[in-house]
């Protein structure tokens, strides 16, 4: 076998080796890409406009749904009306929801967004707030610095169940300078006890007795 023939066979072997190496690299890259696609989380569907607001409202409301106030953990001085409660109620969860609703309603009121407020309030309270909005239609801005809440009492009148929450809030309002002020209010929530589709709604806002 002459030198030319040896070189030709050697060149063929080298070419075959290079092809095997390149093929192995391509196979490895293919497996890597395919595995990455398989492990990647599924793409989430884009939410429709307003979906985030609706979802937030529902999450807030879930804190206030379908359970009765727990009188076994009543705050001091809650009053005799609290005897309507049940030990199944998670008072801390109720307060978390009440504080979330406080912030949401205040934010919506600053914008005079009555449609947002409507989903959190009874018809009677909504009509009252709607009237106040007509008297004072200008939006404002309220900075909530601290929101403390304390469960007061629950009661039942016929099929209606009511629960009250005491709010002690430190806030700052636009147009009134840098000074903060303290606001103490009692918010009353109600629902139809015997209606499984009923959930708590805000029914009254009153200044707290000092």
C-alpha positions in Angstrom: 0.0 0.0 0.0 1.5 3.3 -1.1 1.8 6.3 1.0 -1.0 8.0 -0.9 -3.4 5.1 -0.2 -2.5 5.2 3.6 -3.1 8.8 3.8 -6.5 8.4 2.0 -7.6 5.7 4.4 -6.3 7.7 7.4 -8.1 10.8 6.2 -11.4 8.7 5.8 -11.1 7.4 9.4 -10.4 10.9 10.7 -13.5 12.2 8.8 -15.6 9.4 10.2 -14.4 10.2 13.8 -15.2 13.9 13.3 -18.7 13.1 12.1 -19.3 10.8 15.1 -18.1 13.6 17.5 -20.3 16.2 15.8 -23.2 13.9 15.8 -22.7 13.3 19.5 -22.6 17.0 20.2 -25.8 17.6 18.2 -27.6 14.7 20.0 -26.5 16.1 23.4 -27.7 19.6 22.5 -31.0 18.2 21.3 -31.5 16.3 24.6 -30.6 19.4 26.6 -33.1 21.7 24.7 -35.8 19.1 24.8 -35.3 18.5 28.5 -35.5 22.3 29.2 -38.7 22.6 27.3 -40.2 19.6 29.3 -39.2 21.0 32.6 -40.2 24.6 31.9 -43.4 25.7 33.7 -46.5 26.0 31.6 -47.1 29.5 30.3 -49.8 31.2 32.2 -52.8 32.7 30.4 -52.9 36.5 30.3 -55.6 37.8 32.6 -58.3 39.9 31.1 -58.4 43.6 32.0 -59.8 44.0 35.5 -59.0 40.4 36.4 -56.4 41.4 39.0 -58.9 43.7 40.8 -61.6 41.1 40.8 -59.2 38.4 42.1 -57.9 40.8 44.9 -61.5 41.6 45.9 -62.3 37.9 46.1 -59.2 37.1 48.2 -60.1 39.9 50.6 -63.6 38.6 50.9 -62.5 35.1 51.5 -61.3 36.2 54.9 -64.8 37.2 55.8 -66.8 34.3 54.4 -69.0 31.6 55.9 -67.8 31.4 59.5 -69.3 32.7 62.8 -67.5 34.9 65.3 -65.6 33.0 68.0 -66.9 34.2 71.4 -64.4 32.0 73.3 -61.7 34.5 72.3 -63.7 37.7 72.7 -62.0 40.9 73.5 -62.6 42.3 77.0 -65.9 44.3 77.2 -67.3 42.7 74.0 -70.8 42.7 75.5 -73.6 40.2 75.9 -74.6 40.2 72.2 -71.5 38.1 71.5 -73.2 35.0 72.8 -74.4 34.3 69.2 -70.8 33.3 68.2 -69.3 29.9 67.5 -65.9 28.3 68.3 -65.6 27.5 64.6 -64.8 31.1 63.7 -61.2 32.2 63.2 -61.1 35.6 64.7 -57.7 36.5 63.5 -58.7 35.6 59.9 -61.8 37.7 60.2 -59.6 40.7 61.4 -57.2 40.2 58.5 -60.0 40.4 56.1 -61.6 43.4 57.8 -58.3 45.3 57.7 -57.9 44.4 54.0 -61.4 45.7 53.3 -60.6 48.8 55.3 -57.6 49.6 53.1 -59.5 48.7 49.9 -62.6 50.8 50.6 -60.4 53.7 51.7 -58.4 53.5 48.4 -61.6 53.3 46.4 -63.2 56.2 48.2 -60.1 58.4 47.5 -60.7 57.7 43.8 -64.5 58.0 44.2 -64.6 54.5 42.7 -68.2 53.7 43.7 -68.4 50.5 41.6 -65.5 49.1 43.6 -67.1 50.1 46.9 -70.4 48.5 45.9 -69.1 45.0 46.1 -68.0 45.4 49.7 -71.1 47.2 51.1 -74.8 46.6 51.7 -77.3 48.5 49.7 -78.1 50.8 52.5 -74.5 51.8 53.2 -73.8 52.1 49.5 -76.6 54.6 49.0 -75.2 56.6 51.9 -71.7 56.7 50.5 -73.1 57.5 47.0 -74.9 60.5 48.5 -71.7 61.6 50.2 -69.8 61.3 47.0 -72.2 63.6 45.2 -71.7 66.2 47.9 -68.0 65.8 47.8 -67.1 64.5 44.3 -63.4 65.5 44.3 -60.9 62.6 44.7 -58.3 62.8 47.4 -55.3 60.8 48.7 -55.1 59.2 52.1 -51.9 57.6 53.3 -52.6 54.9 55.9 -49.7 54.8 58.2 -51.0 52.2 60.7 -54.2 50.2 60.8 -55.0 48.4 64.1 -58.2 46.3 64.4 -59.9 44.6 67.3 -62.9 42.3 67.2 -65.7 43.7 69.4 -68.9 41.6 69.2 -71.3 39.6 67.2 -75.0 39.2 67.3 -77.9 37.6 65.5 -81.2 39.2 64.7 -83.5 36.7 63.0 -81.6 35.4 59.9 -79.1 38.2 59.9 -75.8 37.9 61.7 -73.7 41.0 62.5 -70.1 41.5 63.7 -68.3 44.7 64.7 -64.7 45.6 64.4 -63.0 48.5 66.2 -60.4 50.3 64.0 -57.7 52.5 65.5 -56.0 54.1 62.4 -53.1 56.6 62.0 -53.4 58.3 58.6 -52.3 61.4 56.7 -54.6 63.2 54.2 -53.6 65.3 51.2 -54.2 69.0 51.6 -53.8 68.9 55.4 -50.1 69.2 55.6 -47.5 66.7 56.8 -49.2 66.0 60.2 -50.8 62.7 60.8 -54.1 62.2 62.7 -55.7 59.4 64.5 -59.1 58.0 63.5 -61.1 55.6 65.6 -64.2 54.0 64.1 -66.4 50.9 64.5 -67.2 49.1 61.3 -70.2 46.7 61.3 -70.4 43.7 58.9 -73.5 41.6 58.3 -74.6 38.6 56.4 -77.6 36.2 56.0 -76.8 33.3 58.3 -79.0 30.7 56.7 -78.0 31.6 53.1 -74.9 29.5 52.1 -74.2 32.0 49.2 -74.2 35.0 51.6 -71.0 36.6 52.6 -70.1 39.4 55.0 -70.6 43.0 53.8 -69.9 46.3 55.4 -73.2 47.8 56.7 -72.2 50.7 58.9 -69.3 53.0 59.8 -69.5 55.0 63.1 -67.1 57.1 65.1 -65.9 55.1 68.1 -66.9 56.3 71.6 -63.9 57.6 73.4 
